[in-house]
Amino acid sequence: MYKVENIGDTYCAVCGVPEERRDHAVAMVRFAMDVRTKMQVLTRQLMDRLGQGTDQLRVRIGIHSGSVVAGILRGQRAQSFKLLSGDTVHMAVAMMEKGKGNQIHVSMETAQWIIDAGKERWLRQSETMLEVPNKGQVQTFWIKDEALESKAKVVRTQKRQGE
């Protein structure tokens, strides 16, 4: 995974750039599972320190597979700014914006990569079509809670074993 940028409360990461990765979809979903698990741990810790209300914090994740335009811009402060744009970014953002709290929302394209990797059991088809600007109605998928819970159990086991 490569962090591209933060815009407000949005974190943008990419996998398979600049070197293509055939397993990019599985790797990105695993990364998203880790983010979700860590967010839940952090939320519990904040609730212990700050009280009620912080337990309402949620993370929304949108993942789409496709080509992107990437570059580095250099400004007067000699500070690099990474730029990522294109249809793939817009689709991922739309999915994140219309996602559900603590859920991982994936596109049909990403779902196909996951299926091809033999992880079809991770997917649950969305009940409704998603309206995406300049694309119309598109079918999307959710990463099943069972897949997320399975990943969380592995993380908890590893922590207990000191790995």
Secondary structure, DSSP 8 states (H G I E B T S, - for coil): -EEEEEETTEEEEESS-SS--TTHHHHHHHHHHHHHHHHHHHHHHHHHHH-TTGGG---EEEE--S--EEEEEE-TT--EEEEEESHHHHHHHHHHHT--TTEEEEEHHHHHHHHHTT-GGGEEE-SS-EEETTTEEE-EEEE-HHHHHHHHHHHHHHHHTT-
